[in-house]
Amino acid sequence: MSTAAEAVITLASELKAEAAALYEAYVKLPLAIEKEHRAIRSRDFPDIENAGAAKAEVCEQIEKSFHAMAIAAARIGQHRARILGGEARCPAALKECVAALEELRAAFPSTPGEGALAMGVLTHQIDGLRKLAQAFEAKVREVKPLVEANRALVGKLLRDYQDSYRFWQKVSEETISAYNERGVQETSGRLSGFSASA
């Protein structure tokens, strides 16, 4: 078995592992979003913080997997250029990576013995990656509306907090009460701006 074939097998295996990690993160994402929505509806700030942290953790895993897959895709492009000739084009999608790996597999001679075993391993990795790519695309279509709804909800929550902050900042600027250095309110003829009735 050639070192080029070994490198492609290793690359296919790494890409398959990252695609599986990405798929698992996308499986967790709707759960994290729903937890955040429940926390927002409960208006419990510690729950909102915890849910946001949990969602951020899932998003970091997604980002890490995407980054690793982008590096693997660039390496596939380099192997394709070196083995098949032409320019090193980086596949832009997971299914393009599968197609590029299939092109590379076809370029290796199918010799009996160790070479056939290597091609069997590569075929197994490519088939697994193809199934993961299909499952991932379906999961993305399922999760995308939830992500968009979450973006809108979190954006609204942020705007509400900003509006509330501006309101209370304006009230504090308009309030004509002053405190001395001991924290006691000095009321010499000043009114607070709020009135209460019992």
C-alpha positions as a Python dict, from the first residue, in 0.01 Angstrom:
ca = {
    (1, 'M'): (0, 0, 0),
    (2, 'S'): (137, 340, -95),
    (3, 'T'): (191, 620, 151),
    (4, 'A'): (-47, 833, -58),
    (5, 'A'): (-323, 576, -6),
    (6, 'E'): (-245, 560, 367),
    (7, 'A'): (-265, 941, 387),
    (8, 'V'): (-602, 945, 210),
    (9, 'I'): (-736, 669, 438),
    (10, 'T'): (-620, 862, 745),
    (11, 'L'): (-772, 1182, 608),
    (12, 'A'): (-1104, 1009, 533),
    (13, 'S'): (-1107, 864, 884),
    (14, 'E'): (-1037, 1204, 1044),
    (15, 'L'): (-1303, 1371, 832),
    (16, 'K'): (-1555, 1101, 923),
    (17, 'A'): (-1480, 1147, 1295),
    (18, 'E'): (-1527, 1525, 1272),
    (19, 'A'): (-1846, 1485, 1069),
    (20, 'A'): (-1979, 1251, 1340),
    (21, 'A'): (-1886, 1506, 1610),
    (22, 'L'): (-2055, 1782, 1410),
    (23, 'Y'): (-2368, 1573, 1365),
    (24, 'E'): (-2381, 1500, 1741),
    (25, 'A'): (-2344, 1870, 1819),
    (26, 'Y'): (-2635, 1945, 1585),
    (27, 'V'): (-2838, 1679, 1766),
    (28, 'K'): (-2768, 1858, 2097),
    (29, 'L'): (-2839, 2206, 1961),
    (30, 'P'): (-3224, 2188, 1963),
    (31, 'L'): (-3213, 2065, 2324),
    (32, 'A'): (-2989, 2357, 2422),
    (33, 'I'): (-3214, 2603, 2238),
    (34, 'E'): (-3528, 2466, 2404),
    (35, 'K'): (-3360, 2487, 2745),
    (36, 'E'): (-3271, 2850, 2675),
    (37, 'H'): (-3628, 2927, 2562),
    (38, 'R'): (-3769, 2776, 2883),
    (39, 'A'): (-3525, 2982, 3089),
    (40, 'I'): (-3617, 3300, 2904),
    (41, 'R'): (-3988, 3233, 2955),
    (42, 'S'): (-3927, 3174, 3327),
    (43, 'R'): (-3740, 3508, 3347),
    (44, 'D'): (-3496, 3349, 3590),
    (45, 'F'): (-3164, 3517, 3516),
    (46, 'P'): (-2940, 3239, 3659),
    (47, 'D'): (-3129, 2984, 3445),
    (48, 'I'): (-3086, 3208, 3141),
    (49, 'E'): (-2713, 3231, 3210),
    (50, 'N'): (-2679, 2853, 3254),
    (51, 'A'): (-2882, 2778, 2942),
    (52, 'G'): (-2682, 3033, 2743),
    (53, 'A'): (-2357, 2877, 2863),
    (54, 'A'): (-2481, 2529, 2765),
    (55, 'K'): (-2579, 2655, 2419),
    (56, 'A'): (-2242, 2830, 2382),
    (57, 'E'): (-2067, 2502, 2464),
    (58, 'V'): (-2258, 2322, 2188),
    (59, 'C'): (-2185, 2608, 1947),
    (60, 'E'): (-1814, 2590, 2032),
    (61, 'Q'): (-1819, 2219, 1945),
    (62, 'I'): (-1987, 2302, 1613),
    (63, 'E'): (-1727, 2569, 1541),
    (64, 'K'): (-1441, 2334, 1634),
    (65, 'S'): (-1575, 2059, 1408),
    (66, 'F'): (-1634, 2299, 1118),
    (67, 'H'): (-1279, 2430, 1154),
    (68, 'A'): (-1132, 2077, 1160),
    (69, 'M'): (-1345, 1980, 859),
    (70, 'A'): (-1229, 2288, 667),
    (71, 'I'): (-869, 2190, 729),
    (72, 'A'): (-944, 1833, 618),
    (73, 'A'): (-1120, 1963, 305),
    (74, 'A'): (-814, 2172, 218),
    (75, 'R'): (-594, 1865, 262),
    (76, 'I'): (-828, 1666, 35),
    (77, 'G'): (-784, 1936, -229),
    (78, 'Q'): (-407, 1914, -194),
    (79, 'H'): (-407, 1533, -222),
    (80, 'R'): (-636, 1551, -524),
    (81, 'A'): (-401, 1798, -695),
    (82, 'R'): (-95, 1589, -612),
    (83, 'I'): (-246, 1252, -713),
    (84, 'L'): (-479, 1350, -998),
    (85, 'G'): (-308, 1668, -1116),
    (86, 'G'): (-458, 2010, -1162),
    (87, 'E'): (-507, 2283, -910),
    (88, 'A'): (-570, 2223, -541),
    (89, 'R'): (-942, 2304, -509),
    (90, 'C'): (-1086, 2278, -163),
    (91, 'P'): (-1425, 2102, -149),
    (92, 'A'): (-1680, 2344, -6),
    (93, 'A'): (-1932, 2095, 134),
    (94, 'L'): (-1927, 1757, 300),
    (95, 'K'): (-2077, 1583, -4),
    (96, 'E'): (-1806, 1744, -221),
    (97, 'C'): (-1547, 1592, 15),
    (98, 'V'): (-1709, 1252, -38),
    (99, 'A'): (-1695, 1298, -416),
    (100, 'A'): (-1329, 1403, -400),
    (101, 'L'): (-1242, 1101, -185),
    (102, 'E'): (-1419, 876, -436),
    (103, 'E'): (-1209, 1030, -715),
    (104, 'L'): (-896, 961, -513),
    (105, 'R'): (-1003, 602, -442),
    (106, 'A'): (-1054, 544, -814),
    (107, 'A'): (-701, 671, -880),
    (108, 'F'): (-539, 400, -666),
    (109, 'P'): (-473, 65, -830),
    (110, 'S'): (-680, -219, -692),
    (111, 'T'): (-412, -483, -645),
    (112, 'P'): (-473, -808, -461),
    (113, 'G'): (-359, -847, -103),
    (114, 'E'): (-266, -547, 104),
    (115, 'G'): (-377, -299, -165),
    (116, 'A'): (-724, -453, -183),
    (117, 'L'): (-751, -439, 196),
    (118, 'A'): (-653, -73, 194),
    (119, 'M'): (-911, 4, -74),
    (120, 'G'): (-1172, -183, 131),
    (121, 'V'): (-1088, 33, 433),
    (122, 'L'): (-1105, 349, 223),
    (123, 'T'): (-1437, 239, 72),
    (124, 'H'): (-1574, 174, 421),
    (125, 'Q'): (-1465, 521, 539),
    (126, 'I'): (-1615, 690, 232),
    (127, 'D'): (-1945, 500, 266),
    (128, 'G'): (-1967, 597, 634),
    (129, 'L'): (-1887, 958, 547),
    (130, 'R'): (-2153, 961, 273),
    (131, 'K'): (-2417, 839, 523),
    (132, 'L'): (-2305, 1101, 776),
    (133, 'A'): (-2320, 1374, 510),
    (134, 'Q'): (-2679, 1278, 425),
    (135, 'A'): (-2780, 1262, 792),
    (136, 'F'): (-2609, 1594, 859),
    (137, 'E'): (-2786, 1770, 572),
    (138, 'A'): (-3121, 1642, 702),
    (139, 'K'): (-3036, 1755, 1056),
    (140, 'V'): (-2935, 2102, 933),
    (141, 'R'): (-3270, 2140, 752),
    (142, 'E'): (-3446, 2035, 1075),
    (143, 'V'): (-3246, 2262, 1305),
    (144, 'K'): (-3221, 2574, 1087),
    (145, 'P'): (-3573, 2708, 1170),
    (146, 'L'): (-3502, 2658, 1541),
    (147, 'V'): (-3175, 2848, 1512),
    (148, 'E'): (-3348, 3135, 1330),
    (149, 'A'): (-3628, 3147, 1591),
    (150, 'N'): (-3368, 3141, 1868),
    (151, 'R'): (-3174, 3424, 1705),
    (152, 'A'): (-3493, 3632, 1690),
    (153, 'L'): (-3587, 3554, 2052),
    (154, 'V'): (-3240, 3624, 2191),
    (155, 'G'): (-3225, 3943, 1982),
    (156, 'K'): (-3558, 4057, 2124),
    (157, 'L'): (-3442, 3975, 2476),
    (158, 'L'): (-3125, 4178, 2421),
    (159, 'R'): (-3322, 4475, 2284),
    (160, 'D'): (-3563, 4454, 2583),
    (161, 'Y'): (-3270, 4460, 2826),
    (162, 'Q'): (-3112, 4751, 2639),
    (163, 'D'): (-3443, 4942, 2645),
    (164, 'S'): (-3483, 4870, 3016),
    (165, 'Y'): (-3128, 4983, 3085),
    (166, 'R'): (-3181, 5307, 2890),
    (167, 'F'): (-3511, 5367, 3072),
    (168, 'W'): (-3357, 5327, 3417),
    (169, 'Q'): (-3053, 5531, 3317),
    (170, 'K'): (-3283, 5813, 3203),
    (171, 'V'): (-3490, 5788, 3523),
    (172, 'S'): (-3178, 5807, 3736),
    (173, 'E'): (-3057, 6114, 3543),
    (174, 'E'): (-3395, 6284, 3579),
    (175, 'T'): (-3438, 6202, 3943),
    (176, 'I'): (-3359, 6503, 4158),
    (177, 'S'): (-3241, 6321, 4463),
    (178, 'A'): (-2892, 6331, 4599),
    (179, 'Y'): (-2712, 6127, 4860),
    (180, 'N'): (-2441, 6240, 5094),
    (181, 'E'): (-2117, 6047, 5157),
    (182, 'R'): (-2290, 5823, 5420),
    (183, 'G'): (-2559, 5715, 5170),
    (184, 'V'): (-2832, 5919, 5339),
    (185, 'Q'): (-3066, 6096, 5104),
    (186, 'E'): (-3053, 6472, 5123),
    (187, 'T'): (-3404, 6592, 5055),
    (188, 'S'): (-3368, 6963, 5100),
    (189, 'G'): (-3660, 7055, 4878),
    (190, 'R'): (-3592, 6791, 4616),
    (191, 'L'): (-3852, 6550, 4489),
    (192, 'S'): (-3775, 6202, 4369),
    (193, 'G'): (-3997, 6201, 4061),
    (194, 'F'): (-4191, 5896, 4180),
    (195, 'S'): (-4504, 5907, 4386),
    (196, 'A'): (-4679, 5624, 4562),
    (197, 'S'): (-5023, 5599, 4709),
    (198, 'A'): (-5134, 5351, 4969),
}
